Amino acid sequence: MSEHRAPGRVKEVTSLANPLVKEIKALALKKFRDQQNAFMAEGLKLVIDALDLGWEIRTLIFAKAGLGNPAIEKVAARTVAAGGTVLEVSEKVLTSITRRDNPQMVVGVFAQRYLPLKDVRPKDGDVWVALDRVRDPGNLGTVIRTVDAVGARGVVLVGETTDPFSLETVRATMGSIFAVPVAKVTPEAFLNWRKGFSGLVVGTHLKGAVDYRSVDFSGKPVVLMMGNEQQGLPDTLAESCDRLLRIPQAGRADSLNLAVATGVMLYEIRRGALSLDARAGA
């Protein structure tokens, strides 16, 4: 963070009518997330990971039962030092905020962060996923989590997509939203960017004639383009691919779930970079 923020403060909140609680609950709606440029993430580990990765925390909410927990108290101190507000709340308030009967003990409100498309500059061996009009928060969250798992670089959202900062998407990422850069662009801007990209652009397509396992992905930057859940890639995006690939199937199902298909492709593209002891040196 470039500017210095004033030290934050700690408040005890027990009423559902509290204005701060109402403001945080409103983040369930995209309109308010965009207005506030903020979003919610649940769980102590997620909040610690986000802080460690340099995300700006606005508010930390924790259950009274967490008082005396050294890890929670440390996170509260970090939040105050960063200029955020710390709310100690009743379980009733936490349940209301998260819309869960058994909520996590800690919730963080963070500033949203998008990567400008001009900063997506894949180098040799880098892999990015471009998702066209992805509609399902679970699919998007799972793709972000899988991108993180395979060591790919990030996600480019093309066109009107579901919100990467919705509660459902963030939950499905299992914290990977904080580790994976996300860019958001129009199809026109993406196609313009693609003209200057000299790596390999591949897409999965029902018209694809190439088995995804037969392509050499090594040593070059790769953009994997995946289409909308219902319609697949539109012609304009399909035509911008160097190769249209297919994942063979033997059963009665005629297609794979978007997140599963993306996972299959990512593990193939990253095959040479993945080994069981790869994390040991990380």
C-alpha positions as CSV (number, residue, x, y, z in Angstrom):
1,M,0.0,0.0,0.0
2,S,1.5,3.4,-1.0
3,E,-0.2,5.7,1.4
4,H,-0.1,5.6,5.2
5,R,-3.4,5.0,6.8
6,A,-4.4,6.2,10.3
7,P,-4.4,3.5,13.0
8,G,-7.7,1.7,13.2
9,R,-10.0,1.0,16.1
10,V,-11.8,-1.8,18.0
11,K,-15.5,-1.8,18.6
12,E,-17.9,-4.2,20.3
13,V,-21.1,-4.8,18.3
14,T,-24.1,-6.9,19.4
15,S,-27.0,-5.3,17.4
16,L,-28.0,-6.4,14.0
17,A,-29.2,-2.8,13.4
18,N,-25.7,-1.4,13.8
19,P,-24.8,0.7,10.7
20,L,-21.5,-1.0,10.3
21,V,-23.1,-4.4,10.3
22,K,-25.7,-3.3,7.8
23,E,-22.9,-2.0,5.6
24,I,-21.0,-5.3,5.7
25,K,-24.1,-7.3,5.1
26,A,-24.8,-5.2,2.0
27,L,-21.6,-6.6,0.5
28,A,-23.7,-9.7,-0.3
29,L,-24.9,-7.6,-3.3
30,K,-22.7,-6.9,-6.3
31,K,-24.0,-3.3,-6.5
32,F,-22.7,-2.5,-3.0
33,R,-19.4,-4.5,-3.5
34,D,-18.7,-2.3,-6.5
35,Q,-19.8,0.9,-4.8
36,Q,-17.5,0.1,-1.8
37,N,-14.8,-1.6,-3.9
38,A,-14.8,-4.2,-1.2
39,F,-15.6,-7.9,-0.5
40,M,-15.8,-10.4,2.3
41,A,-13.7,-13.5,3.0
42,E,-14.4,-15.9,5.8
43,G,-11.9,-17.8,8.0
44,L,-8.8,-17.0,10.0
45,K,-6.4,-18.7,7.6
46,L,-7.8,-16.8,4.6
47,V,-7.5,-13.5,6.4
48,I,-3.9,-14.2,7.5
49,D,-3.0,-15.3,3.9
50,A,-4.5,-12.1,2.5
51,L,-2.6,-9.9,4.9
52,D,0.6,-11.8,4.2
53,L,0.1,-11.3,0.5
54,G,-0.4,-7.5,0.9
55,W,-4.2,-7.1,0.5
56,E,-5.8,-4.1,2.1
57,I,-8.0,-5.0,5.0
58,R,-10.9,-2.6,5.8
59,T,-12.6,-4.4,8.6
60,L,-12.0,-7.5,10.7
61,I,-15.0,-9.2,12.3
62,F,-14.5,-11.8,14.9
63,A,-16.7,-13.7,17.3
64,K,-16.5,-13.0,21.1
65,A,-15.6,-16.6,21.5
66,G,-12.3,-15.7,19.8
67,L,-11.2,-13.4,22.6
68,G,-7.9,-14.7,24.1
69,N,-7.0,-16.6,20.9
70,P,-3.4,-15.5,20.2
71,A,-3.8,-15.9,16.4
72,I,-7.0,-13.8,16.3
73,E,-5.5,-11.2,18.6
74,K,-2.5,-10.9,16.3
75,V,-4.6,-10.5,13.2
76,A,-6.7,-7.8,15.1
77,A,-3.5,-6.0,15.9
78,R,-2.3,-6.1,12.3
79,T,-5.7,-4.8,11.1
80,V,-5.6,-1.9,13.5
81,A,-2.0,-1.1,12.5
82,A,-3.1,-1.1,8.8
83,G,-5.9,1.4,9.6
84,G,-8.7,-1.0,9.6
85,T,-11.6,-1.4,12.0
86,V,-11.9,-4.4,14.2
87,L,-15.4,-5.5,15.3
88,E,-15.9,-7.9,18.2
89,V,-19.4,-9.3,17.5
90,S,-22.0,-11.8,18.9
91,E,-22.5,-15.1,17.1
92,K,-26.0,-13.8,16.1
93,V,-24.3,-10.9,14.2
94,L,-21.7,-13.2,12.6
95,T,-24.4,-15.6,11.5
96,S,-26.3,-12.7,10.0
97,I,-23.2,-11.3,8.1
98,T,-22.2,-14.7,6.7
99,R,-25.7,-16.1,6.2
100,R,-24.5,-19.4,7.7
101,D,-25.7,-21.2,10.7
102,N,-22.2,-22.3,11.8
103,P,-20.1,-19.3,10.7
104,Q,-16.3,-19.1,10.8
105,M,-15.1,-17.3,13.8
106,V,-13.3,-14.6,11.7
107,V,-14.4,-12.6,8.6
108,G,-12.3,-10.0,6.8
109,V,-13.5,-7.2,4.5
110,F,-10.9,-6.4,1.9
111,A,-10.5,-3.9,-1.0
112,Q,-11.1,-5.5,-4.4
113,R,-8.1,-5.8,-6.7
114,Y,-8.0,-6.3,-10.5
115,L,-4.9,-6.6,-12.6
116,P,-4.9,-4.3,-15.7
117,L,-4.8,-6.3,-18.9
118,K,-1.6,-4.4,-20.0
119,D,0.2,-6.0,-17.0
120,V,-0.6,-9.5,-18.3
121,R,2.7,-10.2,-20.0
122,P,3.2,-14.0,-20.0
123,K,6.8,-15.2,-20.2
124,D,8.0,-18.6,-21.4
125,G,6.4,-21.4,-19.4
126,D,3.7,-19.1,-18.0
127,V,0.0,-20.2,-18.3
128,W,-3.0,-17.9,-18.1
129,V,-6.7,-18.9,-18.3
130,A,-9.1,-16.7,-20.2
131,L,-12.7,-17.4,-19.3
132,D,-15.5,-16.3,-21.6
133,R,-18.7,-15.1,-19.9
134,V,-18.3,-17.7,-17.0
135,R,-21.7,-17.6,-15.2
136,D,-21.4,-19.9,-12.2
137,P,-19.6,-18.7,-9.0
138,G,-18.7,-22.2,-8.1
139,N,-17.1,-22.8,-11.5
140,L,-15.1,-19.5,-11.3
141,G,-14.0,-20.1,-7.8
142,T,-12.9,-23.7,-8.6
143,V,-11.0,-22.5,-11.7
144,I,-9.1,-19.9,-9.6
145,R,-8.3,-22.5,-7.0
146,T,-7.0,-24.9,-9.7
147,V,-4.9,-22.1,-11.4
148,D,-3.3,-21.6,-8.0
149,A,-2.8,-25.4,-7.5
150,V,-1.0,-26.0,-10.8
151,G,1.2,-22.9,-10.5
152,A,-0.5,-21.1,-13.5
153,R,-0.2,-17.3,-13.4
154,G,-3.7,-15.9,-13.4
155,V,-7.2,-15.6,-14.9
156,V,-8.6,-13.2,-17.5
157,L,-12.4,-12.7,-17.3
158,V,-13.7,-11.9,-20.8
159,G,-17.1,-10.3,-21.3
160,E,-20.0,-10.3,-18.8
161,T,-19.0,-12.8,-16.1
162,T,-20.0,-13.7,-12.6
163,D,-18.3,-11.6,-9.9
164,P,-14.9,-13.0,-8.7
165,F,-15.5,-11.2,-5.4
166,S,-19.0,-12.6,-4.6
167,L,-19.2,-14.6,-1.3
168,E,-19.9,-17.8,-3.3
169,T,-16.9,-17.4,-5.6
170,V,-14.5,-16.4,-2.8
171,R,-15.7,-19.5,-0.8
172,A,-15.1,-21.7,-3.8
173,T,-11.5,-20.4,-4.2
174,M,-10.6,-21.6,-0.7
175,G,-8.4,-18.6,-0.4
176,S,-6.8,-18.7,-3.8
177,I,-8.5,-15.4,-4.7
178,F,-5.7,-13.8,-2.8
179,A,-2.9,-15.6,-4.7
180,V,-4.2,-15.5,-8.3
181,P,-4.2,-12.2,-10.2
182,V,-7.6,-11.6,-12.0
183,A,-8.1,-9.3,-15.0
184,K,-11.5,-8.3,-16.4
185,V,-11.9,-7.1,-20.0
186,T,-14.3,-6.8,-22.9
187,P,-14.0,-9.3,-25.7
188,E,-12.8,-6.5,-28.0
189,A,-10.0,-5.5,-25.5
190,F,-9.0,-9.1,-25.2
191,L,-8.8,-9.7,-29.0
192,N,-6.7,-6.5,-29.3
193,W,-4.4,-7.8,-26.5
194,R,-4.2,-11.2,-28.2
195,K,-2.8,-9.6,-31.4
196,G,0.4,-8.6,-29.4
197,F,0.7,-12.0,-27.7
198,S,3.3,-14.2,-29.4
199,G,2.7,-17.4,-27.4
200,L,0.3,-20.3,-27.9
201,V,-3.5,-19.7,-27.5
202,V,-5.5,-22.8,-27.2
203,G,-9.2,-23.3,-26.7
204,T,-11.4,-26.3,-26.1
205,H,-14.2,-26.6,-28.7
206,L,-16.7,-29.2,-29.8
207,K,-15.3,-28.6,-33.3
208,G,-11.8,-29.2,-32.1
209,A,-10.0,-31.9,-34.1
210,V,-6.9,-32.0,-32.0
211,D,-6.5,-34.3,-28.9
212,Y,-5.5,-32.1,-26.1
213,R,-2.8,-34.6,-25.1
214,S,-1.0,-34.4,-28.5
215,V,0.1,-30.8,-28.2
216,D,3.6,-29.7,-26.9
217,F,2.9,-26.9,-24.5
218,S,6.5,-26.7,-23.1
219,G,8.8,-23.7,-23.2
220,K,6.3,-21.1,-24.4
221,P,3.7,-18.9,-22.8
222,V,0.2,-20.4,-23.1
223,V,-3.2,-18.9,-22.9
224,L,-6.0,-21.4,-22.3
225,M,-9.3,-20.1,-23.5
226,M,-12.5,-21.7,-22.1
227,G,-16.0,-20.9,-23.2
228,N,-19.2,-20.2,-21.5
229,E,-21.0,-23.1,-19.6
230,Q,-23.9,-23.2,-22.1
231,Q,-22.6,-22.0,-25.4
232,G,-18.9,-22.6,-25.4
233,L,-16.5,-20.2,-27.2
234,P,-18.1,-17.8,-29.6
235,D,-16.7,-17.8,-33.2
236,T,-14.7,-14.6,-32.7
237,L,-12.8,-16.0,-29.7
238,A,-12.5,-19.5,-31.3
239,E,-10.9,-17.9,-34.4
240,S,-8.3,-16.2,-32.3
241,C,-7.0,-19.6,-31.1
242,D,-3.9,-21.2,-32.6
243,R,-5.4,-24.6,-31.8
244,L,-8.9,-25.8,-31.0
245,L,-8.6,-28.9,-28.8
246,R,-10.9,-31.6,-27.6
247,I,-11.0,-33.8,-24.5
248,P,-12.0,-37.3,-25.6
249,Q,-15.0,-38.8,-23.9
250,A,-16.2,-42.4,-23.8
251,G,-19.5,-42.3,-21.8
252,R,-23.0,-40.9,-22.6
253,A,-22.2,-37.4,-21.3
254,D,-21.5,-35.1,-24.2
255,S,-19.7,-32.4,-22.3
256,L,-17.7,-31.8,-19.1
257,N,-18.4,-29.2,-16.4
258,L,-16.4,-26.0,-17.2
259,A,-14.3,-26.2,-14.0
260,V,-13.5,-29.9,-14.5
261,A,-12.6,-29.4,-18.2
262,T,-10.3,-26.4,-17.3
263,G,-8.7,-28.5,-14.6
264,V,-8.0,-31.4,-17.0
265,M,-6.5,-28.9,-19.5
266,L,-4.4,-27.1,-16.9
267,Y,-2.9,-30.3,-15.5
268,E,-1.9,-31.4,-19.0
269,I,-0.4,-28.0,-19.9
270,R,1.5,-27.9,-16.7
271,R,2.4,-31.6,-16.6
272,G,6.2,-31.0,-17.1
273,A,6.3,-28.5,-14.3
274,L,4.5,-30.6,-11.7
275,S,6.1,-33.3,-9.5
276,L,5.2,-34.7,-6.1
277,D,8.3,-33.0,-4.5
278,A,7.8,-29.7,-6.3
279,R,6.5,-28.0,-3.2
280,A,9.6,-29.0,-1.2
281,G,11.6,-26.2,-2.8
282,A,8.8,-23.7,-2.7
